[in-house]
Amino acid sequence: MSSSSERALHLSAFGTVVASNLNLQARYSTSAAFDRPVHASVATLVLTSLVFFGIAKTLGYHSPGSGPRPLHEPPALLDRLRKRFHAAARTRAYSRLLVPLAIVARVLLYWRTTRTIQCSWDGLYAFLPFFTAICDHPFVRPIYLPRHAADESADSSPRTPTPSPSYRFAALALIWAYAVTDLSAQPSATTSVICPGGWQIERFIPLAQLSAVFLDAVIITQAARVRHTNSDQPGSAWHRLGNWLWTSAALLGFLAVWSVLDEAYSTTNIVLTALEARDVAVDSILATFSLVFAVGLLGSFQANLVSLVVTSPTILVLILSHSFAGAPNVPWFGFHGFATGLVVFLGFATLFHLCLTSLPFGMSFRREHAFAMGHYCLYALVAYLLVLSPAYFVRPQGDYDVSPKQAMAAGRVDSAAWLADANRSVSFRTAVDEYWRRYGIPPPPKFDKWYEFALSVNSSVIDSFDQIDSDLLPFWAIPPALLRAKTTHLLEHPSLSMGGLLIQGGKTSISPHIHGTHRWMVDVAEEMITSFSQWLPDMQLAFNLDDECRIAPPATDMVQYRDEAQASRSRLGSEPDLLSFSPAQSPPWETGFLDTDESIWNRQSEWFQNWSKSPIFSRLMAPTCAADAPANLVHWWNRKARCDTCTSAHMENGFVRDWTAAADICQQPDIAHLHGFLASPAALGASQSLYPVFSQSRVHGFADILYPSPWSFHEKAHYDEDEDVSWEDKRNSVYWRGASSDGFAVHGSWQMFMRARFVHLASTLQKSFADAYTRGTDHVFARRQTTRTETKTSDPRTTPKGRTSSAADPLTFNVSFVGLFTRCDGRDCVAEHTTFYGSAAANPPESHDFQESWRHRHLVDLDGAAFSGRFLPFLRSASLPYRAALFRTWWEERVHPWAHYVPLDVRLEDLGGVLRHFGSEDGAPQAKEIADEGQKWARKALRREDMQVYMFRLLLEWGRLVDDKREELGFELS
């Protein structure tokens, strides 16, 4: 092969390695292959080993036993064993086991790193060239490659090779790696997922990363040795490398089988979803391309150069991601960042030059060395300036506005429009006409009784009940008899945690098969219904007694249900003669289960599956989304990295603009690791079949029917107006007390729970606010600095009532968990206690009386296992409620963000911005205005009577749905 052809081949190989690695790095946070490293590694190792075997065969390799047998081969088995023993005793035989074990250990270290990626350090992969130089130093050999033809003809004398300057390369590689790591650590654009405190194993993740990089260096240098020492038998080298990879794949597969012993994660550890299988296949092919060409290059180049080329795409993607971030904290702005970036770029150019000096196309004179290095450094400087340019142009110019004023203005406009539309009706006749206009069908029978009841309790909402219409729409596709049978099935299986309420002849009764601890919920539901039950047709209701929602049908089923529902409703809309409720159904409601003995608790339903204590996003939630939704196209596993595109639909200028879109998990694949319900629900028995389950709240994608919560109706979290104080007398502080009830903490899942992230973030914000105020940069921040999240406050009953807070009072924090952590396994309980209370032996803070909340201006409401029951009392108070939630309730359409409360994204990235604004002197009047509007509206539209109005209308609609003649039922004006 000519020198020019060989050079072109090498350049093509380098280009393929770089291109493959760039693609892998670009897919790093969005590919499931990096979240399933064992599956991806086994697939890559098997595929690459097959390619290596194919190359070996193409190069003429034959196994030692495949040649012709001698006529008189000694049959002695002892002689063959002796030969194998001697071969294993050779100095290089250790690599036969060393490299497969190194590969397995490297994969397992990476697997452990991905499980707690938030504790990792970016940029540590830059140490690969340094480790490679160390590992390769004892084995460095000069490599001769053909010169240009002119050089060969001019100088035919033997050449004395220049040894690789490994010591210089290693020293510079160490400095370069440190600079890359330092540059990567400067940006702070990460998520709020927690790296636990104390001496937890997660704190050693950076050491695991460095160990994995060192193992990569060992693997590269060993592969280079095989390629160099077998240069006269290239087929043998490729075959040996193939054996290494095949052995590694077998060992990994054997270890992976044992993961089924993990009861909580047995399914997710082994089985891949379609999206995960696709990503594993794609990235395995890309990795195979990179490995094959990199190993090919090791036969012609030193391992130092190959390791540098392999590292460069990783560092390049990391740097470019920071450069194009567009945030005001881009690392280039500032002398330290600029200088470090300069070291990174110029250091890479120098390392590249040092690699080339030991090769035949290197220079022979020191002056030529200097010129060559100058050229490389000049190229690096130009590249650095190109990287700086977009970072400069996307940097916000002038003062960076973090005010939510635009979101507030838009939210108030939306609220005013809804309020104007909610009460169009001025009479019963116009209410009937408005119902027809909104929903295209007649109102249900007894609509006049509902209207009279709504007027009698001065309901502020008469026309806008879109939530009910949306909840019940898919059930129009299910025949009435089947709906009744499905309801009975739920009540015949009380182990599903369903409470039954029966209405017969206008009278209510409760199923006897309810545990005593949950009986109160159905008792309160009965109390809510009793005042209007006489107008309801016979029916049975299955109330979900668990916190979590239960029904998650796939999107394809829901589309079909809605299409069929619209057809059924159109037939009702064209019915000329409308009827009232039927006196009886055929078949009638089943009541035999009421007399069943305690054996009924042993019944198990085949339609419900236990999803508790394991991630549910990929297997339960993603199927509820359209096939082209990001949840089904992107597997965002990197819980450390922010997904900017995931928030573009509902965030504007860093604040929530669309509260409905903020709960759409289909558009936010990163949210899988940011909420306890999605990461590890405490108790979730869910069905993917459409069943009529009445729940207090639900997450997007679930089809539970929402009804007013018994918790709220019974005022379990009671607001005592006599304990409240005026806005001026409230402390300018952020207040939250609660338990870690988001989910069940197992395998470190609590680090992603929203409540844990909030408490941890509040501690960070408190320190940053206090530090900024101390530096005199912002008059908003607190004068009093504390080191603990819980700010010490005096007993509110001893605070002088005459004391009036000033709008300029500094913002403080009074945020803490209370009590012991109980929804967790042993190790996680200790980790939570240590992280939030300081040590495993520390006493937890005492819980406060709920009425203490009204002493603070800023009250934060967060999802627990489901919705939080504290939001409505917060809204009724004179304080300003903040709300971060995925769970939606019956009142979502009538309580509006920015008009009645401050919305927060579940990522909590906007928490600091809203607190800086509303906790400041300039933002305090707007905070008070929102608090006042929310309080006024809660007193008008969120009373117990309003819950009854909603429930009455919901059950009239449900009574029509379960009637055999529902396509003929409706209220008709006489």
Secondary structure, 3 states (H helix, E strand, C coil): CCHHHHHHHHHHHHHHHHHHHHHHHHCCCCCHHHCCHHHHHHHHHHHHHHHHHHHHHHCCCCCHHHCCCCCCCCCCHHHHHHHHHHHHCCCCCCHHHHHHHHHHHHHHHHHHHHHCHHHCCCCHHHHHHHHHHHHHHHHCCCCCCCCCHHHHHHCCCCCCCCCCCHHHHHHHHHHHHHHHHHHHHCCCCECCCCCCCCCCHHHHHHHHHHHHHHHHHHHHHHHHHHHHHCCCCHHHHHHHHHHHHHHHHHHHHHHHHHHHHCCCCHHHHHCCCHHHHHHHHHHHHHHHHHHHHHHHHHCCCCHHHHHHHHHHHHHHHHHHHHHCCCCCCCCCCCHHHHHHHHHHHHHHHHHHHHHHHCCCCCCCCHHHHHHHHHHHHHHHHHHHHHHHHHHHHCCCCCCCCCCCHHHHHHHHHHHHHHHHHHCCCCCHHHHHHHHHHHHCCCCCCCHHHHHHHHHHCCCCCCCCCHHHHHHHHHHHHCCHHHHHHHHHHHHCCHHHCEEEEEEECCEEEECCCCCCCCHHHHHHHHHHHHCCHHHCCCEEEEEECCCCCCECCCHHHHHHHHHHHHHHHHHHHCCCCCECCCCCCCCCCCCHHHHCCHHHHHCCCCCCEECCCCCCHHHHHHHHCCCCCHHHHCCCCCCCECCCHHHCCCEECCEECCCCHHHCHHHCHHHHHCCHHHHCCCCCEEECCCCCCEECCECCCCCCEECCCHHHHCCCCCCCHHHCCCHHHCEEEEEEEECCCCCCECCCHHHHCHHHHHHHHHHHHHHHHHHHHHCCCCCCCCCCCCCCCECCCCCHHHCCCCCCCCCCCCCEEEEEECCCCCCECHHHHHHHHHHHHCCCCCCCCCCCCHHHHHHEEEEEEECCCCCCCCHHHHHHCCCEEEEECCCECCCHHHCCECCCEEEECCCCCCHHHHHHHHCCCCCHHHHHHHHHHHHHHHHHHCCHHHHHHHHHHHHHHHHHHCCCCHHHECCCCC
